[in-house]
């Protein structure tokens, strides 16, 4: 008898028991051996769902009824939580979120790495003492609703702008600045961008706060340079928001989902605001990348320091170094730090940051690690420790092969995507033993999880 493939049909309703959370924070269940993803459902829940989308290998569904609730289900703090989609897990108790994030890491290694899961030490997730108001930067699109200026995010899978006057994961200062700027734009009748009609001027309000200084940087993203009543606008911002130390205009007239355009102008105040991590301080320009959760970044970087286990003499490579934050965190315990990145502006910032803090043992170069490393080894400079902190796509394959050839004693892998981490560890496991994997919760109430992994060279 041939095995029959049972297909779920769109609109079909059926019972489902949720087994675990998927990597995007949705509930995962099985109906007649077919995988079903259900946003908002939690492990252990027995629910009735309706199929919304059918794909060749899985189905998506929405909750119609919860027959048995998870004991860890809580009421989300945010009033627009279900419409916004910026957070995926506010309906789950925070301690349970930390357990589920560890499970997301386990799933990634089961799926993308050949190492037996029982041989890996995947530690409990390091959480936050206070998992609210942790983001130092907001980027809210601007629009109008019934004649009033609103600012927020586009709803899940839609082009409907959700007004967010009080985001519970944003620092209160960024919420306050965004709300007052909305009122000033309305009072001065400054034209607001209309995405559908491609008309209007102000399209995005970006606010970033230095957690330690309280200073705020405000960026207004506009479709063109000329702003009507510009002087009045600047005066009102200064009068009503004395905490704003930097007002920048960025021009983006393109039809694009990218927030920033190429041109920026300082309208008023300082070009930078200051941010502090531990005993290091950083100058942040409008477009400089910086970790969005400064409080938890200290915990993350301390885990990197533990994994690197430096004694004061080691040669350390900081690949994908950005503005040099990780390397400078390690510099006082290292013999020499060499960092590289493909973005020249980031390297300039890294050099400035090293000089400002008096680190003479840190060198920064524009380029790719896979090109620079072999050259340095040829010149007689071989790293003891390599730290990688790649984008979500993971390490470049050439870099992984270069690491396997150069054979540093320790690789410390900082990852923001468990799936690409597991794939890269699978490659590196040819010569490296995974000592441990430490998940860190950088973004509470979302499905994101960071990891610090320590890999040690095998004895040949």
C-alpha positions in Angstrom: 0.0 0.0 0.0 1.5 3.4 -1.0 1.8 5.9 1.7 -0.6 8.8 1.2 0.5 12.4 1.6 -2.1 14.3 3.6 -2.3 18.0 2.7 -3.8 20.7 4.9 -6.0 23.0 3.0 -6.2 26.8 3.5 -9.1 27.7 5.8 -9.2 24.2 7.4 -9.6 24.2 11.2 -8.1 21.4 13.3 -6.7 20.7 16.8 -3.0 21.1 17.5 -0.7 20.5 20.4 2.3 22.9 20.5 5.6 21.1 21.0 8.2 24.0 21.0 8.9 27.5 19.8 10.3 28.0 16.3 13.3 30.2 15.6 11.0 33.2 14.9 9.1 32.8 18.1 6.0 31.0 16.7 4.5 27.9 18.2 5.4 24.6 16.3 3.0 21.7 16.2 2.3 18.6 14.0 -1.0 17.7 12.3 -0.9 14.3 10.6 3.0 14.5 10.5 2.9 17.9 8.8 4.7 20.9 10.5 2.4 23.8 11.4 3.7 27.2 12.6 1.3 29.3 14.8 2.3 32.8 15.9 1.3 33.5 19.5 1.0 29.8 20.5 3.2 28.5 23.4 4.7 25.1 24.1 2.4 22.7 25.9 -0.8 24.5 24.7 -3.7 22.6 23.2 -5.4 24.8 20.6 -7.7 24.9 17.6 -6.2 26.6 14.6 -7.2 27.7 11.1 -4.7 27.2 8.3 -3.7 30.6 6.7 -0.9 29.7 4.3 0.2 26.4 2.8 3.8 25.8 1.7 5.4 22.7 0.2 7.0 21.6 3.5 4.9 23.3 6.2 1.7 25.2 6.9 1.0 28.5 8.8 -2.0 28.9 11.0 -3.7 31.2 13.4 -5.2 30.5 16.8 -9.0 30.2 16.9 -9.3 28.8 20.4 -7.0 27.9 23.3 -8.3 24.7 25.0 -5.4 24.3 27.4 -3.3 27.4 28.2 0.4 27.3 29.0 1.0 28.1 32.7 3.7 30.6 31.5 1.2 32.6 29.3 1.0 36.3 30.5 -0.8 39.4 29.4 1.5 41.5 27.2 2.4 44.9 28.6 2.1 46.6 25.2 -1.4 47.7 24.0 -0.5 47.2 20.3 1.6 44.1 20.8 -0.4 41.9 18.5 -0.6 44.5 15.7 3.0 45.7 15.8 5.0 42.5 15.4 8.2 44.2 16.8 8.2 41.8 19.8 7.2 38.1 19.4 7.2 36.9 23.0 5.6 39.4 25.3 2.9 36.9 26.0 5.4 34.5 27.6 6.8 34.8 31.2 10.3 36.2 31.0 12.0 33.2 32.8 10.2 30.9 30.3 11.5 33.1 27.4 15.1 32.4 28.6 14.5 28.6 28.6 12.9 28.7 25.2 15.8 30.7 23.7 18.2 28.0 24.9 15.9 25.5 23.1 16.1 27.7 19.9 19.9 27.3 20.0 19.5 23.5 20.6 17.2 23.3 17.5 19.6 25.2 15.4 22.5 22.7 16.3 20.2 19.7 15.7 19.3 21.0 12.3 22.6 22.5 11.0 25.5 20.8 12.8 26.6 17.1 12.7 28.0 17.1 16.2 25.8 15.0 18.5 23.7 17.4 20.6 24.4 15.5 23.9 28.2 16.3 23.4 27.6 20.1 23.4 27.4 22.2 26.6 24.7 24.7 25.8 24.4 26.8 29.0 21.3 28.4 30.4 20.5 31.8 28.8 21.9 34.9 30.6 18.9 37.3 31.0 18.4 40.8 32.1 17.6 42.0 35.7 15.0 44.4 34.2 13.9 43.3 30.7 12.0 46.5 29.8 13.0 49.9 28.3 16.4 48.5 27.2 16.7 49.8 23.6 18.7 52.9 23.2 17.5 53.7 19.6 14.1 54.0 17.9 13.4 54.4 14.2 9.7 55.2 13.9 8.1 55.9 10.5 5.9 59.0 10.4 2.4 59.3 8.9 -0.9 60.9 9.5 -4.2 59.5 10.8 -7.4 61.5 10.8 -5.3 64.7 10.4 -3.0 63.9 13.3 0.7 63.1 13.0 1.5 59.5 14.1 4.8 57.6 14.4 5.5 53.9 14.8 6.1 50.7 12.9 4.3 49.1 10.0 2.0 46.3 11.2 3.0 42.6 10.7 3.1 41.8 6.9 1.3 45.0 6.1 1.7 48.7 5.1 -0.5 49.9 7.8 1.4 52.3 10.2 0.8 51.4 13.8 1.1 54.5 16.1 3.3 53.6 19.1 3.3 56.5 21.6 4.8 54.3 24.4 7.1 51.4 23.3 7.8 49.4 26.5 11.2 48.1 25.2 12.4 51.5 24.2 14.3 53.8 26.7 11.8 56.4 28.0 13.9 59.2 26.6 13.4 58.0 23.0 9.7 57.7 23.5 9.4 61.2 25.0 11.5 62.8 22.2 9.5 61.0 19.4 6.2 62.1 20.9 7.2 65.8 21.3 8.7 65.9 17.8 5.4 64.6 16.4 3.6 67.4 18.2 6.1 70.1 16.9 5.7 68.8 13.3 2.0 69.0 13.7 2.0 72.5 15.2 4.3 73.8 12.5 2.3 72.0 9.7 5.5 70.5 8.3 4.5 68.1 5.4 4.5 64.4 6.4 5.6 61.8 3.9 2.8 59.7 2.4 4.3 56.3 1.3 1.4 55.5 -1.2 1.3 58.9 -2.9 5.1 59.4 -2.6 4.4 63.0 -1.4 5.4 65.0 1.7 8.7 65.6 3.5 9.4 63.9 6.9 9.4 60.1 6.7 11.2 58.9 9.8 12.1 60.1 13.4 15.2 58.4 14.7 16.1 59.0 18.4 19.1 57.5 20.2 20.0 58.1 23.9 23.2 57.6 25.7 22.2 55.5 28.8 24.9 57.0 31.0 24.7 60.6 29.9 21.0 61.0 29.1 22.0 62.9 26.0 19.8 62.3 22.9 20.6 62.4 19.2 17.6 63.2 17.0 17.7 62.4 13.2 14.9 63.6 11.0 14.8 61.6 7.7 13.3 63.7 4.9 12.7 63.2 1.2 14.5 66.4 0.3 16.8 69.0 1.8 14.6 72.1 2.1 12.5 72.1 5.3 9.8 74.8 5.6 10.1 76.8 8.8 13.4 75.1 9.6 14.7 77.6 12.1 11.4 77.6 14.0 11.5 73.8 14.0 15.0 73.7 15.4 14.1 76.4 18.0 11.0 74.5 19.2 13.0 71.2 19.5 15.7 73.0 21.6 13.1 74.7 23.8 10.9 71.7 24.5 13.6 69.0 24.5 16.8 70.4 26.2 18.1 66.8 26.4 18.6 66.7 22.6 22.3 67.5 22.1 22.5 66.7 18.4 19.9 67.4 15.6 20.7 65.8 12.3 18.9 65.8 9.0 19.3 62.8 6.7 18.0 62.8 3.1 16.4 59.7 1.6 14.2 60.5 -1.4 14.3 56.9 -2.7 11.4 54.5 -2.8 13.1 52.0 -0.5 12.7 50.1 2.8 16.1 51.4 3.9 15.8 54.0 6.7 18.9 56.2 5.9 19.9 57.9 2.7 23.5 58.8 1.8 23.5 62.5 2.8 23.4 63.8 6.4 23.6 67.4 7.7 24.1 68.6 11.2 21.3 71.1 11.9 22.2 72.0 15.5 24.4 71.0 18.4 27.1 68.3 18.5 27.9 65.8 15.8 28.2 63.0 18.4 26.6 61.9 21.6 28.6 59.9 24.2 27.8 56.3 25.3 29.7 54.4 28.0 30.3 50.7 28.3 32.1 49.7 31.5 35.1 52.0 31.7 35.1 52.7 27.9 33.3 55.7 26.3 32.3 56.0 22.7 31.3 58.9 20.4 28.3 58.0 18.3 27.6 59.8 15.1 24.1 59.5 13.5 24.9 56.5 11.4 27.5 54.7 13.6 26.5 51.2 14.5 26.3 50.5 18.2 24.8 47.8 20.3 21.1 48.5 20.9 21.1 47.2 24.5 24.0 48.8 26.4 23.2 47.2 29.7 23.3 43.7 28.4 26.2 44.4 26.0 28.4 44.6 29.1 27.3 41.1 30.1 27.9 39.9 26.5 31.4 41.4 26.3 32.3 40.0 29.7 31.4 36.5 28.3 33.7 37.2 25.4 36.5 38.1 27.9 35.9 34.9 29.8 36.0 32.8 26.7 39.2 34.4 25.4 40.8 33.7 28.8 43.7 36.2 28.1 46.8 36.3 30.3 48.4 39.5 29.0 50.6 38.2 26.2 48.2 36.9 23.5 48.0 38.1 19.9 44.2 38.6 19.3 42.4 39.1 16.0 39.0 41.0 16.2 37.3 40.1 12.9 34.2 42.1 11.8 35.4 44.6 14.4 33.1 47.5 13.6 34.0 50.5 15.8 36.3 48.3 17.9 34.1 47.7 20.9 35.0 44.0 21.5 38.7 44.4 20.8 39.0 47.4 23.1 37.1 45.4 25.8 39.9 42.8 25.6 42.9 45.2 25.0 44.2 45.6 28.5 44.4 41.8 28.9 46.0 41.2 25.5 49.5 41.5 24.1 48.3 42.9 20.8 44.8 43.4 19.2 44.5 43.5 15.4 41.0 44.4 14.1 39.6 44.5 10.6 36.3 45.5 8.9 35.3 46.2 5.4 33.7 49.6 6.3 36.4 52.3 6.2 34.3 54.7 8.5 34.1 52.0 11.2 37.9 51.5 11.1 38.4 55.3 11.4 36.1 55.2 14.5 38.0 52.2 15.9 41.3 54.0 15.6 39.9 57.1 17.3 38.4 55.0 20.1 41.7 53.1 20.7 43.7 56.4 20.7 41.2 58.1 23.0 41.5 55.3 25.6 45.3 55.2 25.3 45.6 51.7 23.8 48.9 51.5 21.9 48.5 47.7 21.4 45.5 47.9 19.2 45.8 48.2 15.4 42.8 48.6 12.9 42.8 47.9 9.2 40.2 48.1 6.5 39.9 44.8 4.7 38.7 41.2 5.0 40.1 38.9 7.6 40.5 36.1 5.0 42.9 38.3 3.0 44.8 39.9 5.9 45.3 36.9 8.1 47.5 34.8 5.7 49.6 37.9 5.0 50.2 38.5 8.7 51.1 34.8 9.3 53.6 35.0 6.3 55.1 38.0 8.0 55.5 36.0 11.2 52.5 37.3 13.2 50.2 34.4 14.1 47.2 35.0 16.3 46.6 33.0 19.5 42.9 34.0 19.7 40.4 35.0 16.9 37.2 36.7 17.9 34.5 36.8 15.2 31.2 38.7 15.5 29.7 38.4 12.0 26.4 39.6 10.6 23.3 37.3 10.7 24.5 35.4 7.6 27.5 34.1 9.6 31.2 34.0 8.7 32.4 34.2 5.1 33.3 30.6 4.0 36.8 31.8 3.0 37.4 33.1 6.6 36.4 29.7 8.1 38.9 28.0 5.8 41.5 30.6 6.7 40.9 29.9 10.4 41.3 26.2 9.8 44.7 26.8 8.1 46.0 29.4 10.5 45.0 27.3 13.6 44.7 29.8 16.4 44.5 28.1 19.8 41.1 29.6 20.6 38.2 30.9 18.5 35.6 33.0 20.3 32.4 33.2 18.1 29.9 35.9 18.9 26.7 35.2 17.0 23.3 36.9 16.6 21.9 33.9 14.6 21.9 30.4 16.0 21.4 28.8 12.6 24.4 30.4 10.9 26.4 29.8 14.1 25.6 26.0 14.0 26.5 25.8 10.3 29.9 27.6 10.9 30.7 25.5 14.0 30.0 22.4 11.8 32.8 23.6 9.5 35.2 24.5 12.3 34.7 21.3 14.2 37.1 19.6 11.7 39.9 21.1 13.8 38.2 22.5 16.9 36.4 21.2 19.9 33.3 23.1 21.1 34.1 23.9 24.8 30.7 25.5 25.4 28.0 27.7 24.0 26.6 30.5 26.2 23.3 32.1 25.0 22.8 35.7 26.0 19.4 37.5 25.8 20.1 40.9 24.2 16.5 41.5 23.0 14.0 40.4 25.7 10.4 39.8 24.4 11.7 39.0 20.9 12.7 35.7 19.4 16.4 36.8 18.9 19.1 35.2 20.9 22.9 35.9 20.9 25.6 33.3 21.7 29.2 33.4 22.8 30.9 30.1 21.8 34.4 29.0 22.8 36.2 26.7 20.4 39.5 25.1 21.3 42.1 23.7 18.8 42.2 19.9 18.9 45.6 18.2 19.6 46.8 16.8 16.3 
